[in-house]
Amino acid sequence: MKILVSLFLIACTALPAAALAQVKSLVHKEEKRRYLVYTPPSYGQQPHKVYPVVFNFHGGGMTMAEQMLYTQMNRAADRHEFIVVYPAGVKQDWNVGFGMSYQDGTNDIGFTQALLAKLKQDYRVDDQRVYATGLSRGGFFALRLAAELPQLFAAVASVGAPMPEPVIAHHTSRSKVGVLQLHGTADQVVAYAGKATGYLSAPATYTYWLERNGITAGETKTANIGADVTWQEQGNGRQRVALATIREGGHTWPGADPFNIGLPIGKTTTTIDANETIWQFFSQHHL
């Protein structure tokens, strides 16, 4: 599930906001790990305000800069006043339990914990409002964070990535966390219907997180958004679980530039904007 973004796309979408992101690094397990940090203009103008943080994890084969330029989440950060962090995976990958050893592969959970601790030292972080999202392998990893670090992350959102089965096998805790999925039914890279021994289907992931959050009764909010998006959502008064099913949607970030360089990534919906949708969901959650 390697996702490659063309240099042409990067050149065309390199906006001034991207230039304001800072490349940082820390040493974790004797390895130098890099990440990008973007702070909205209001950060410098409001020196006493603490800010929510959104971790945005790249897809397999992508770089942190490509994830920033493809998703354009910095624009939403400007509008809604939050910090965005784009971490870099070792060999452009994340340990989600398949494709590498869950226990003996890259310690990305430890890296994320160390990175959040460093961000709290260097920036004015609202530690009650820390969130994670990602595309493909990055989305799988966001769900692993929801399972393993619910005490740190109030909510997560995965794009083109249902629940990894190895995460379920290794973690049976019932700690609660908000979870949103956005997934296209025509995704040829990560199947909406799931993959045996790899990951659940998108609907099964929705059900899994309802059960994990103890949401067993209540009215399910279902809505059709435009001609191609169906929204399902249910909550317990504190956490919410939602699934945006994009009919005929591909392995893409909703609302992003619908580029295609010959890879089987499929269609990009413009019915919803992933960044706005994700932030509106996140804004309903805090620790």
N, C-alpha and C positions, 0 to 999 in steps of 0.2 A: 504494500500500500504506500509506495513512495509517491510523494507529491512534489513535482518540480515546477517552479515558477520561472518563466523566461526573464532574461535580463532586460529584454525590451519592455516587458510589463513593469519591471521595477523602475526603469528609467522614466516611463510615462507617468507613474503614480508617485514619484518621489516629491512629496509636497513639503512646504516649509515646516509643517508640524513634525514630520519625520526627522528633520534636521535637528529638532530640539531634544530628541531622545538621546540619552547618554549611555555609552557602553561602559559597563562595570564588570568587575570580576571578584570572585572569592575563591579561596582554596578549601576544597572539601575532600576528605580522604586522600590527601596529598595530590589532588588533581585540581588544576585551575579550571574553574567553571565561569562562563560568561553569561551576561544577561543585559538586556536593554531596559532602561527605565524612562518612562515618559510622564512628566508632570504637566497638568494643564496650566494655562497662563494665570489662573486665579490663585494657584499655589503660592506664588511669590507676592501676591497682592493681599493675601489673608494670612499673615504670619502666625496667628493664634488658632487657626482652624486645623482639625485633624481630618484626614482624607481616607475614604475607602480605597482598597487596593484590589485590582483584578489581575490575576496571573493569566496570561494568554499563551498556551503551549502550542508550538508548531507541529505540523504533520511530519510523518516520516520522510526523511530526505530533504526537508526544508531547513532553512536557517531561521534564526530569530528575526533577522531583518526582513526576510521574505514574508514571515507571518505578520509582521507589523504592516508591511506595505500592502499585502493582499487583503487583510481583514479591515484595515483602516479604522481600527478601534480608537485611535487617538482623537478622531473627530467627536466620537461619543464622549470621550473623557473630557474634552473641552466643554461640551454642552452640559454634562451632568456632574462635573467636578470630581473626578476620581483619578487615581494613579494607575497606569498600566505597566505591567512588568512582562517582558518577553524573555523567558529563560531559554538557554541553548542546551539541547540534549547532547550527550556524548555520542559521537558519530551520527549526529542528527536523528537520534532515536530516543524513545522513552521505554522504561521497563514496565510493561503492562501484563507480564506473565506469560505471553506467548511470543515466540521469536527470540526470546532469551530467557534464562533461568529467573524465575520469580524471586527466589531467595539469594541466589549467587550472582545474579546479573548486576547491572549498574544500580547503585544505591540512590535512585532519584528521589525517593521519599526523604531520606536524610538530607539530600541537597536542598530540597524544597523547604524543609524545616530551617536549615541553616540560612537560606536566602531570606526567608520571612524574618528571622531574627535580625539579620543584617539590615533589612529595610526598616525595621522598627528603630534601629539605632540611627540610621541616616536620614529618615524622613518622618514627617508627622503622620503616622499611620493610625487609623481608627481600627484597633484590633478586634472590635466587635463586627466589623464589616469587611472581611477578607473573603475573596471569591476566586474561583478558578474556572477557566474555560479552555477549549482547545479544539483543533480540527484533526480528525482521523486518529493517528497514534496519540496526538496531544489530547484529543477528546477522551480516548480510553484512559489516559493517565489522570485526567481531571476526575473521572469516576473512581479511579483507585484512591485518589486523595479524599474523596467523599467517604469512602469506606474506611480508610486508615487514619485520617486526620480530621474527623468531624469537630473536634474541639478547637480547631484553628480556622476551618473554612465554614462559613455560614451557608453557602450554597455553591453549586457548580452547574455548568452547562456544557454539554458535549454536542459537537457538530459532526455528523457522519460517523458516530462511534457509540454503539450500545455497550452494555455491561460486560467486561471481560470475565469469562468463567473462572480463570485462576484466582481472581480477586474474591469471588464468592466462596471458592473452596478454602481460601486461607483466612477469611475474616467473617466471623459470625456475629460480631457485635451488633447491637441494635441502636447505637447512637443515631440521632436524627439529624438530617441535613436536607436542605432543599435541592432538588435535582430537576433540571430541564434538559430535554433532548430535542435536537432539530435534525431530521433525517429524511432523505429523499427515497422514494420507493423504487426509483430506477438507478440507485447507486450501484455501480459495477465494481467498485473498489472494496467497500465495506457493505455487505448485504443487509438491507433492511430486515430480511427474514432471518438473519443470524447465521452462524457457522458453528457446526458441531466441534466441541472441545476448544473453541476459540472465544466466541462471544454470543450472548443471547440475542434474540430479535429485539427490535425497537419496542414493540408492544410488551414483550416479556420483561424488558428492562423497566418499563413504566410500572408494571405490576410488582416487580421486585422491590422498587423503591417505595411504592405505596405500602407494601407490607412491612418493610424495614422501618418506615416512619410511623407505623402503627395506624395508618389511615385505612380503616377497614369498613367504614360506613360513611355515609354522607353523599351529597349530590355532586356528581361529576359535571364540571363545566365543559361543554362541547360546543364548538363553534366552527363554522366554515369561514375562512378568511380569503376573500377573493375566490378565484376559480380553482386554485391548486393547493391550498393549505387548510388542513384540518387540525384544530387545536383541542387537546384534552387536558384537563387540569383538575386536581383535587387537593384539598389541604386539611390540616388538623387544627387550624387556628394560629399556628406558628410556622410550620414548614409546609411547602407546597411541592407537588410533583406534577410535571407537565411534559407533554409530548406534542411537538409540532410535526405532523406528517406532511411532507411535501410531495404531492402527486407528480410523478414523472421527474422528480428532482434528482440531480446527480450528486456526485461527491464534491460538493462546493459549499461555499460560505454564502448563505442567502443575502442578497443585496449587493454582493461584491461585483467587481468587473467580470462579466461573463466571458473571459478569455478561454481559449482552448488551443493548445499547442500540439494536438494529436494524441493526447492521453485520454483514456476512457473516463473522463471526469463528469461528462453529462451536462445537463442544463442547470443554469443558475436562476432561481426564482427572484423576481423583483417585487413580489407581493408583500413580503416582509423583509425588514432589515435586521439581520442577525444581531448587530450591535445594539440597536434600540430594544429589540425583543429581549435579549439577554440582560441588558441593564435594568429594564423594567421588572424583570423577574427577580434579579438580585436585590433590587431596592426594597423588596418586600421581606427580606431576610436579614437577621442579625443574630449574633450569639447571645 
